[in-house]
Amino acid sequence: MGRLIGFLFFTALPSTAFAFCSSPSGDVTLPDAPGSYHRPSAPICLSSYKFSRTHTCSDWEISRYQSEIEEYISKLRTFANEAVEAANEAISFAEDAKAYAKCEAEDVIGELK
């Protein structure tokens, strides 16, 4: 008999009275851009190339400069990928925050019924 009374008591209450709204959590870490101080500078031996299409660089200097450019571009790609990841985390947090606010609002409204 006691179980029946308990069952009837709990089922008669509004379902939102027992709602648990989980507040959003997250820690969006924004990536650091490689910055222009990491940008490779053309060697002096290439300074006249823009105008004359000739240079005085050795093959080693050209190879080193190309490697520096490739490394810098790789850093830029990594930065872009990390920025997209941070944006997705921020979107997820915003969606969780919206769901939390809706849950809390419904819970408060449920208390009035």
Number of C-alpha atoms within 10 A of each C-alpha: 6 7 8 8 10 11 11 11 10 11 10 9 11 14 12 16 15 11 13 11 15 13 13 15 11 11 9 14 13 14 15 10 14 16 10 8 7 13 14 15 10 14 13 12 14 15 15 12 12 9 7 8 9 12 14 14 14 10 9 9 16 17 12 13 16 14 13 17 17 13 15 18 14 13 17 15 13 15 17 15 13 17 17 14 16 17 15 13 16 17 13 15 17 15 13 17 16 14 16 17 16 13 18 18 12 15 19 13 12 15 11 8 9
